[in-house]
Amino acid sequence: MTGITAILGTLTKDEKQEFLLQLRRRNRRTDTKNEKLFKLIDSGKNTDLDIQLYGKPARNSFHALCKRLQDSLIDFVGSKSFAGETSEELTILKLILASRIFFEKKLYKLAFKILKNAEEMAIPLDLYSILNEIYHTKIQYAHLNATWKLEEIIHTSETNMKLFQQDFQLNRAYAVIKSRLKDSAHTSIAAIVQNTFAEFHIEVNETLTYKSLFQLMELTAAGAKLQSDYYSIAPFMFEMYDLVGQKSNLKDKHRYYHLSILNLLAVTQFRNKKFAASMKFTKELQVEMEKDNKSYYKRFAERLATMKALNYNYTGRPKEAIELLTDFKETSLDVQLLIAMCLFQQGEFSEAYQIIKKLRHSDTWYEKKMGWVWVVKKNLIEILLLTELDRLDLVLVRLQQFKRKFSKQLQDRGEKRVLTFVKLISRYYENPEQVVKEEFKAEVENSFEWLGKEQEDIFVMSFYAWLKSKMEKENLYRITLKLVGQIKH
């Protein structure tokens, strides 16, 4: 049943309805229980389901039913994935298979023509593994085609094999980089990537495929998120984007990767407080999402909404940001946390806290689903809201829990500033009057090692803005806009 719950968590409302319709078409009897089980689990019920379905304990029948429902869900997700992806690879594989069948049936002219079509389709898509199959077939039957030169085919095959091996090396490098990003909190992301590539003898140049460039950009951005450092990775990201630009003729063939890259660049520019540039990429993302009959629109709708809202919020348009997020139809943890943050900055503490209260799962559950950084932010926002709402009992409990849960990880990741911030929250809550005194202000200034306005991450600044608003007795949102350069001091 855990697997069913996990799969349901990935489906939209429309997809759930589509699955139910498919289930009904397949059901031969009207009294089948798979639909009832689906609805029970989807509604959040997870106890005594066998009794609700069978009217008595029936564990064996219930487990068999769960297995059938999970298999149906897996089949549905797989079918949806095939339907949503571009069909070029499947088409090429079918052509190769057809050509081999025609070779066996001695229909050589037709087989040669089909194999040529397959090769012409695969080359611009950098499908090295599929091209290996094509060249293997060409070598096998080269003696039957007078116009084919075996030496040329072998040379082309060897060149393709080198590219295939480079792609394989890249996958190994990605795995190593992921591991090192987790274990090397104090090493810059760019250094980790460059050192790993040198180790595997990989060069970042135009020979990398569209997919490889996207994966590298995604990994780099993931490391920046963990270290709250998008400033140092920006040059590297745009160096790779220049290489992507050299393959612009392939962007329609790689729509998913192209959309993902635009989103990564929008996020990078936003985190570096370059709002106009971030909105430029966000608008381009929206235009590209409209193409291919909006086949990728749903998959990127949340990312588009959050990027628009973030840019609105940090450029003095908070109402538009909150309206956009509130109107977003799909349930999303990122969207909920972002709404709470925007309301908090506007002084709507009770409304913001109501949203946080609805996040009832454990931190372990949220970490698996959303990542460690998200969990830390959620806990910090909750502590600040409870402080503003003067909930003494809960503030003290949450502060103790935060220190116990996150102190070691924050220290290991080199994020001691977060612990210092939490300590200063405690100091403020114990004695609010002291924050306006010069001694406290001096302590704050000496407690943090700031990277400078240009380099500092926007979310780090946002949390510090709360403390600064207390010290200067000024509106939190106005202080936030000052710190990110939207209001002159």
N, C-alpha and C positions, 0 to 999 in steps of 0.2 A: 504493500500500500504506500510505502514511502516513495517508491519510484513513481507511482501515479501522481502523488501530490507534487513531486518535483517537476514532472512534465507539465501538469496543469499550470504551475507557476510561470511557465514560459509562453503560454498561449494567451492571445487576446480574447476579448468577449466574442468577437466575430468568428475567430477560429474555433472557439468552444462550440458555438452554434453550428458551425459547419461540420464539426466532428459528430455532434449529436444527430444531425441529418444523415450523415453517412452511416452511423450506427443503426439508425432506424431502417434504412434501406436494406442493410445486411441482415437484420434480425428477421428470422422466419416466423417467430411466434410473437404475439402481442404481449405475452406475460414475461418476456425476458427481463432479467434483473440487472443487466449491465448498465442500462441507461439510469436506473434508479441509483446504482452504486456511484456512477459518475456524478450525479447531482448531489448526493450526500457528501462525497469527498470535496466537491467544489464549493459546497456551502460551509465547509470547515468542520464537519462532523467526523470524528475519528474513533469513537468508542462504541462498542456493542453493535457494530454495523451488521454482523451476521444475524443478530436477533431481529433488527429492524427489517432485514430483507427476507428472512425465512420464518420469522415468528418464533424461533427457538435457536439455541446455540448450534451452530453448524460450521465449525472451523474449517474442516476439509473442503466442503463445498464453497465456502467463502474464499479460501485461498485460491482455489481453481478459478473462480470468477474473477478475482483480482488479477491473476495471471493472464486471463483472456483479455480483460480490459486494457492492461498495460501493453500487451502485444498489439492490440488494435490502435492504441495511441502512438506507439512507436512506428507502426506502419503509416499512420496518418501524417506524422511529422516528417517521415522520410519522403512520402509522396509529395507533400507540400514543398519540401526542399528541392526536389527534382523539378517541380513545376515552376518554382521561382527562379531557378538558376538559368543562365543562358545554355542553350542546347548544343553549342558547337562541339564540345568534347564528346558528348554522346553520339552526335551525328558522325564525327570523324571515326570513332571506334566502330560504329556500324558499317562505315565505308570500308575500313580495313578488313573486318570480318567478311563482308560481301565479296571483296576482291579475292580473299583466300579461297572462298567457296568456288568462285568462278575459275580460279587457277586449277583447282582440283578437278573441275568439270571440263577443263581444257578450253574454256572461253577466254583465251588469252587477251585478245584485243579489248574486250570489255573490262577485264581485270586490270590491265595497265591503265586504262582511262580513269577508273574509279580510284586506283591507288594514287594517281597523279593529283586528282581532286582533293583527296585526303591530305596529301603533303602540302598543297597550296593553302589549305585551310589551317593547318597546324603551325606552319612556320611563323606567321605574324602573331600568333597567340603564345609563342614561346613554350609550346607543349613538348618539352624535351623527351619525357618518358614515352609519349605516344609516337613521337618522331622516331624513337629507337625501334619501335615495332614496325613502323613503315619501312625504315631502311633495312631492317632484318628481312622483311618480305621482299624488298627490291633485290637484295643480294641473292636471296634464295632462287629468284626467278630471272635474274639478269641474263642468263644464257639464252632465254627465249625471246629477248627483245634486241634486235640488231642496232637500234638507235641508242641503247643504254651503254655507257662505258663503265665497266665494273670498277676500274681504278678511281673514277670520279665519285661513284656511289660510296665506295669504302672511305675515301677521304672526307666526304660530307658526313658520313656516319661517325667517323672518329672525331670530327669537329663538334658534332652534336653531342657525342658522349662526354666530351670535356665540359660542355655547358651543363649537361645533366649532372656530372660529378660536382661541378661548382654549386649547382642548386642543392645537391645533397649535403655538401659542406656547409652551405648557408643554414640549412635546417639544423645541423649539429651546432653551429655557432649560436643560433637563436636559443637553443636549449641551454647552452652554457651561459649566455648573457642573462637569461631569465634567472638562472640559479645565482649568478654573481650579483645581480641587482638586489636580491633578497639578503644576501650575506655581506654586502659591502656598502654599508650605509654611509661611510665617510669618503668613498671614492666617487669622483664625478661620473655621471652617466656617460658622457662623451669618451672619457678615458677607458671605461669598461668596454664600450663598444669597439673603440679603436684597438685596444690591446687584444681583445678576443679575435677580431678580424685579422690582425697581424699574426696571431698564433695559428689561425687556420689558412693563412696565405690568401685572404680574400680582399679584393680591392673594391671600394665603393665607386663604381663608374657606370657607364652606359650599358655595359654587358649584363647588369643585373635586370631581372625581369620586373614587370610591373608589380606582380604579387610580392616579389622579394623586397622591393623598395617600400611597399606598404607595410610589410611585416617589420622591417627595420625601423620605420617611422613609428609604428605602433609600440614596439618594444622601448624605443627611446622615450616616447611620451609616458609610458607606464612607469619607467624609472623616474622621470621628472615628477610624476604625481606622488610617488612614494617619498621623494626627497623635497617636495615643494620647491623645486628648482627648474622652472621653465626658461629662465634667462640664459643659462649656459648651454642649453640644448638648441636654442632657436637657430643659430647659424648652421648647425648640423642638419636640422630639419629642413631648412630652406635650400641647403646644398642638395639634399635628396629630392626635394620638390623640383629643382631645376632639371634633375635627371628624369623625373617623371614627365616634365614638360617636353623633353625630347622624344617621348613616346606618346604624344598627345593623340596621334592617329589611332591609338589602341584604347583610349578611355571609354569609348562606347562598348567595346568588347569586355572591358573590365569595370563595368558600372559600379559594382559593389565596392571595389577597392578605391575607385576614384572618389566616390561619395565619402568613404571613410577617411581618405587623405584630406579632403576639404574640411571635414569636421575636426580632425587632429590639428590642422593649421589654425582654424578658428579658435580652438581651445588654447593653443600655444600663445596666440596673439592676445587673447583675453587675459590669460594669467599674467602676461607681461604688461597689462594695462594699455595695450594698443587697441583701443575700442573700435576706431574707424576701420582699421585693417581686419579686425575680427569680424565686424559686421559685413565687410566686403566678401570674406570667405563664406559667411553664413548665408548671404544672399545668393552667392554662386551655388552653394549647396542646395538651396531651395529650388533654383532654376533646374539644376540637374536632376533633382528628385521628381520633377514633373515629367521627365522623359520616359521612354519605354512603357507608355501607358500607366505611369505611376507604379510600376511593378515593385519598386523599392521604397515607395513613400512611407508605408506603415513602419518599415524597419528602421527608418531614420527620423520618424516624426518626433519622437521624444527628444532626440539629440538636437533637432532643429529648434524645438520649443525652448529647451533649456538654454541654448546659446543665445537666442533672441532675448529671452527674459534676463539673463545675466547682463548682457550689454545694455538693455534698457535700464536695469536697476542701478548700474554703476555709472550711468550718464544722466542721472537726474530724472528718470522716467519710471519711478517705482510703481505707480498705479497701473501703468501698461504692463509691467512685468508681472504683477500679482494677478491681473485679469487674464493674461495669457496663460499663466500656469494653472489658475483655477478652472479655466475653461477647457484645459487639456482633458480629453475623454478617458484615456487609459490610466489605470491605477499604476503609479510608479513611486518607488521609494525615493529616488533622486528628486523627483518633482515635489513630493511632500516635504522633504527636508529643505529644499530651496524656497518653497512658500513660507515655511517657518522662519527661515533666515531673513527673507524680505520683510515679513511682518514684524520680526524682532527689531530690525533696523528702523522701522517706522513707529516703534513704541507700542505696537499692538501685542503686548506680552501675553495676555490671556488667550487671545486667538491663536497665537503661535504655540503656546503650551498645549492647547487642546489637540493640535496636530501631533506634537511629540508624544502625548499620552496614548495616542492610538497605535504607536509603534511598540507593540507589546511583546514581541519576540525577544529572545535572549541576545546578548551581544555576540555570542558564538554563532548563532543562526545568521545574524546580519553580516558578520564578518565573512562567512562562507558565501553569502549571496552578493554582498556589495563591496567587500574588501575592508581591510583594516583602517585605512584613512577615513572612509565614510563613517565607521563606528566611532572613531575619535571625535570627528566633527559633531556627530549627533550628541555625544555625551557632553561636549563643551557647550553646545547651544542649550542643552537642557539645564546645565548648571547655571548658566547666565540668566536664563528665563526664571528659574526658581529663585535666584538672587534678587532679580527685579520684582518678583511677586512676593518677596519677603517670606518665603517658606522655610523658616529656620531649620525645622526637623529634617526636611528632605535635602536641603543644601548641604548640610554637614554629612549626611549619609552618602550623597552622590560624590562629594569631594573625596571622602575616604575610599569609596569604591573605585573612583578614577585612579587614585594613586596606587592602589593595590593591583589593579588590572593592567595599567599601562606604563607604570614607571620604568620597569626594566626594558620593555620594548622601545620606549621613547629614548632612553639613554643609549641603547644599542644602535639606534638609527641616527644618533646625533641630534635629536630633537629636544634638547634640554630646555629650550625656550618655552616649550609647551608646559613643562613642569613648573618653570618659573612663573608663567602666567597663572597657572592654577594656584600656586602659593600666594600670589598677589590678590587673586579673587578672595581667598580666605582672609587675607589681611583686611581687604576692603569690607567684607561682610562683618567681621568682628568689630571694626571701628570705621564707619563710612567717612567721618569727619577728617580723618588723617590724610585722605588722598589729595586734598587741596593744599597740603603743606609742602613747603619746598624740600624738606627732608625726604618725603615719600617720592616726590617727582625725581629727585636726584637718584634715589634708589632704583626707580624704574629705569631711568636712563642708563644706569650702570649695570643693570641686570640683564639687558638684552644686547646681543651683538647684531646690529642691523646691517644688512647688506647695502643699504642705500635705496632711495626712492625708486630708482630705475630698475634695480635688480630684485628687490624684495617681492615675494609672491603676493598676489592680491588678497588671497584668503588669510594669509598670515597678518597682513595689514588690517583686515576687517576685524579680526579678534582683538588686535591691539587698539583699534579705534574705540572699542567699548571702554577700555581702561582710560584712554586719553580723554574721552568725553566726561568721565567722572572727575578726572584731575582738573579739567578746564571748565567744568560745569556748563558744557555746551551740548547741543542736540547731537545724538549719536550718528544719524544719517549725514548730517552736515559735516561732521568730523571725518566720516568715512570718505565722502566725496573730496574733501581737502587732501586727505592722505593719498588718494589715487590720482590726484592732479586734475580733478574736474572743477574745483573751486580754488581760486587764488587766495592765499593767506592774507 
